């Protein structure tokens, strides 16, 4: 089953989040290609059927460690909106960008399961 078969109309009626993060300012500065790849996920969301107005890019967590949520307001906002059932899709180039510790990752996975939110 490909990604398009898993996407249902109920997903398409909600927001798609693009989550962008690198751990340090030095990584952001010296690894521009990684940051650029992450921003290009918006094109992937559009190709999957979301309109640009339905896509939110969270990049305020750039140069923040993923080991906890206290210094990642973008992650907190995204998780809150998932919990409210407002998010249909989360896109990130790898899960370690989203969360580096199991507690945050599993909490997000649980919320996604309850609210039928896809993670790509």
C-alpha angles and dihedrals in degrees: 000000000000126000093261091059091055094051110092130187088257089062093047092055090062137064124283113217124207107200114203123184143149121181103235141026088241090058091049090050099043100034102053092149090063092051090046091051090053093051089050089065085086087071089053091053090050090049089052089056108267117132117233090249090059094054123092119191114207109200103142088099093066109129091020124118115245093217094100143005101237094089097034110081092168092058091048092051093047093048091049092052091048089053090052091053094245097122125078099173140018118197125192132152091238137358094244087068089059099044135352097192127065096231094060093040095049092044089054092046091051092050091048090052093050094046096038093241118162123224118205 
